Amino acid sequence: MKAVPAKAPPDPGTRASGAAQPVAGPDLEELARRLLEPVSRLLRADMRRGRERAGRLYDGRR
C-alpha cells in the first residue's frame, strides 16, 4: 500500500481576483425580495407547529 501525501492548503495570496467581484446574473436584492415571502411563510408555519406541539395554540404576544 502506497502512502498518499496530503495536499497542502492553497496559499491565500494566490486566490483568483474574481472571487471578490459581485455575482453576475439576477440582482441580489430582487432575489432577496422574491425569497422573503416564501421563507417567512415557512417560518411562521414552523412556529405555529411548535406552539401546537407545546399545547399553546395562540401566541399571547399579538
Distance bins in CASP14 RR format, pairs under 12 A and 6 or more apart:
PFRMAT RR
TARGET T0000
AUTHOR 0000-0000-0000
RMODE 2
METHOD distances of the structure
MODEL  1
8 14 0 0 0 0 0 1 0 0 0 0 0
9 15 0 0 0 0 0 1 0 0 0 0 0
10 16 0 0 0 0 0 1 0 0 0 0 0
10 19 0 0 0 0 0 1 0 0 0 0 0
12 19 0 0 0 0 0 1 0 0 0 0 0
13 19 0 0 0 0 0 1 0 0 0 0 0
18 24 0 0 0 0 0 1 0 0 0 0 0
22 28 1 0 0 1 0 0 0 0 0 0 0
22 29 0 0 0 0 0 1 0 0 0 0 0
23 29 0 0 0 0 0 1 0 0 0 0 0
23 31 0 0 0 0 1 0 0 0 0 0 0
25 31 0 0 0 0 1 0 0 0 0 0 0
26 32 0 0 0 0 0 1 0 0 0 0 0
26 33 0 0 0 0 0 1 0 0 0 0 0
26 34 0 0 0 0 1 0 0 0 0 0 0
26 35 0 0 0 0 0 1 0 0 0 0 0
27 33 0 0 0 0 1 0 0 0 0 0 0
27 34 0 0 0 0 0 1 0 0 0 0 0
28 34 0 0 0 0 0 1 0 0 0 0 0
28 35 0 0 0 0 0 1 0 0 0 0 0
29 35 0 0 0 0 0 1 0 0 0 0 0
29 36 0 0 0 0 0 1 0 0 0 0 0
30 36 0 0 0 0 0 1 0 0 0 0 0
31 38 0 0 0 0 0 1 0 0 0 0 0
31 39 0 0 0 0 0 1 0 0 0 0 0
32 38 0 0 0 0 0 1 0 0 0 0 0
32 39 0 0 0 0 1 0 0 0 0 0 0
32 40 0 0 0 0 0 1 0 0 0 0 0
33 39 0 0 0 0 0 1 0 0 0 0 0
33 40 0 0 0 0 0 1 0 0 0 0 0
35 41 0 0 0 0 0 1 0 0 0 0 0
35 42 0 0 0 0 0 1 0 0 0 0 0
35 43 0 0 0 0 0 1 0 0 0 0 0
36 42 0 0 0 0 0 1 0 0 0 0 0
36 43 0 0 0 0 0 1 0 0 0 0 0
37 43 0 0 0 0 0 1 0 0 0 0 0
37 44 0 0 0 0 0 1 0 0 0 0 0
38 44 0 0 0 0 0 1 0 0 0 0 0
38 45 0 0 0 0 0 1 0 0 0 0 0
39 45 0 0 0 0 0 1 0 0 0 0 0
39 46 0 0 0 0 0 1 0 0 0 0 0
40 46 0 0 0 0 0 1 0 0 0 0 0
40 47 0 0 0 0 0 1 0 0 0 0 0
41 47 0 0 0 0 0 1 0 0 0 0 0
41 48 0 0 0 0 0 1 0 0 0 0 0
42 48 0 0 0 0 0 1 0 0 0 0 0
42 49 0 0 0 0 0 1 0 0 0 0 0
43 49 0 0 0 0 0 1 0 0 0 0 0
43 50 0 0 0 0 0 1 0 0 0 0 0
44 50 0 0 0 0 0 1 0 0 0 0 0
44 51 0 0 0 0 0 1 0 0 0 0 0
44 59 0 0 0 0 0 1 0 0 0 0 0
44 62 0 0 0 0 0 1 0 0 0 0 0
45 51 0 0 0 0 0 1 0 0 0 0 0
45 52 0 0 0 0 0 1 0 0 0 0 0
46 52 0 0 0 0 0 1 0 0 0 0 0
46 53 0 0 0 0 0 1 0 0 0 0 0
47 53 0 0 0 0 0 1 0 0 0 0 0
47 54 0 0 0 0 0 1 0 0 0 0 0
47 56 0 0 0 0 0 1 0 0 0 0 0
47 57 0 0 0 0 0 1 0 0 0 0 0
47 59 1 0 0 1 0 0 0 0 0 0 0
47 61 0 0 0 0 0 1 0 0 0 0 0
47 62 0 0 0 0 0 1 0 0 0 0 0
48 54 0 0 0 0 0 1 0 0 0 0 0
48 55 0 0 0 0 0 1 0 0 0 0 0
48 56 0 0 0 0 0 1 0 0 0 0 0
48 57 0 0 0 0 1 0 0 0 0 0 0
48 58 0 0 0 0 0 1 0 0 0 0 0
48 59 0 0 0 0 1 0 0 0 0 0 0
49 55 0 0 0 0 0 1 0 0 0 0 0
49 56 0 0 0 0 0 1 0 0 0 0 0
49 57 0 0 0 0 0 1 0 0 0 0 0
50 56 0 0 0 0 1 0 0 0 0 0 0
50 57 0 0 0 0 0 1 0 0 0 0 0
50 59 0 0 0 0 0 1 0 0 0 0 0
51 57 1 0 0 1 0 0 0 0 0 0 0
51 58 1 0 0 1 0 0 0 0 0 0 0
51 59 1 0 0 1 0 0 0 0 0 0 0
51 60 0 0 0 0 1 0 0 0 0 0 0
51 61 0 0 0 0 0 1 0 0 0 0 0
51 62 0 0 0 0 0 1 0 0 0 0 0
52 58 0 0 0 0 0 1 0 0 0 0 0
52 59 0 0 0 0 0 1 0 0 0 0 0
END
